[in-house]
Amino acid sequence: MTWIDMGLFDKLFKKEEEVVLPALENVADDDIVALADGELIDIATVSDPVFAEQMMGKSTAFKYNKDKVVLCSPANGTLAVLFPTGHAYGIMMNNGVELLAHCGVDTVNAKGDGFRLLGKKQGDAVKAGDPIVEIDVAKLSKTYDMSTMLIITNANDKELDFIDPQKVKRGQSVI
């Protein structure tokens, strides 16, 4: 057995494992879906009042009980904003609605530690369910409230309401 067979080459050069998730089918351009499998929670329970009081727009939040979670695009559109730290990203939906996913409270202070961007770049077209960032929830939750907020920052004159708190699956409609 050579050192290549043992995967040492990948370890030495830190080759990142590609994240591949099954494509979501039949997601319309008006749909907003869960970012990952988890629990949709009452936004009012989030520890930061900016999020809890929905100061940035109509919002909901999610909790994830896995050590690591891959957060995906909640809609079809364009990855309009992608913070290099991985803690937040924005989607401009094909219907003009603007969404912001914010992973954790004050996680900008982690400076990217615990977040891994998954190959998408700002300006890329995305489909609902496309992987955007992997989060080390176990690591980050030692310091931060890891509630993940989904905020409608611009409803584009559409009436949108989030579903009631419940367990959700990646790709499940949350409106």
PyMOL commands that set and color helices and strands:
alter all, ss='L'
color gray80, all
select helices_A, chain A and resi 8-12+43-45+49-52+107-110+137-140
alter helices_A, ss='H'
color red, helices_A
select strands_A, chain A and resi 38-41+58-63+68-72+77-82+88-93+98-103+115-117+125-126+131-136+148-154+166-168
alter strands_A, ss='S'
color yellow, strands_A
deselect
rebuild
show_as cartoon
